[in-house]
Amino acid sequence: MSASTVRRWLDQDVLKPWQHRFWIFITDPGFRTKAERILDPYARTFDGVVLGEHEYVISADEKTSIQARCHPTLVLGKARAVRANHT
C-alpha cells in the first residue's frame, strides 16, 4: 500500500482526528486555589515552601481517560476543526 493511497483514503474519510481542538471552560471560582494545591509540588513547592533536595513528587493518577463533557461539541466546519470541551 503506497503513501498516496493512504493519503487519498484519509482525505475521503469522515474521521479526521487531526482536525479536533479541545478546550476547557473553567467555571469554578475556586479553581485557582484547587489547581495550585495540585500543581505546586510539580514546581517543587508545597504550601509556599520550596521542597528540599531529597523531597520528591510521586504521581499515581487513576482513570485518566474519563472525560466529562459539559459543553456541546461543535462539529467540523469549512476550515474549522471539531471543537470539544472537556472538564
N, C-alpha and C positions, 0 to 999 in steps of 0.2 A: 504494500500500500504506500503510495507516494505522499509526500507532504502536501502537494497541491490538492490531492483527493481529500485528505483530512480537512484542509482549509476550506474547500468547497462545501463539504458536509456541514462543518461548523457554521459557515455563512448562511446556509439554508435552514439550519435548525432553529427552533424557537428558544432553546435554552442557551443563554449567553451569560455565564456566571461572572465574567469579567466586566459586565455592564451593570453590576449591582453596587449600590452605595449604601452603607449602613451609618446610622447616626443615633444619638440618644438625646431626648429632651429631658433635661433634669428639672423635675417639678418639686422635689423635696427641699424645703427651705433649710433644713439642717444637713444637706448633703455634704457641704464642705467640711464640717466638723467630723462627720462619719468617715469621709474619704481620707482625711488627714490621719485618723487613727489607724487606718489600714495601710496607707502609703508611706507614712513617716519611717517605719522600720526599714523600708527599701532604700530610703535616703540616709540610713544609718543613724536615725534619731528616734527617741521614744519619750513622749511627754516633755519635749523640748530639750532633752539631754542627749548629747552625742554618744552613740554606742562605743564601747571600748574596743580595743584591738582584737580581743578574743571573744567578742559577743557577735552572734550570727542571727540571721533571719532564716527560718525554715518555713516553707510554704507547703501546705497539704490541701490543695483545692479539691472539691468534690463536685461532681455533676456540672462541669464547666460548659457542657454543650446545651444546657437548658436555657432557653432564651424566651422570656415572656414578652409578647408584643402588646403595646397599649395604644399605638397609633397605626392607622391603616397603611398598608404597603401601597406605594404609588407605582403603577405599572410602567413598563418600559415605554418610552415615547420616542418620537423622532429626535435624534441627537440628545437623548436623556437616558441615563441609566435608571434601572429599577431602584427605588428608594425604600428601604426597610428600616424601621426604628425598633431597636431592642432596648428594653430597660429591665 
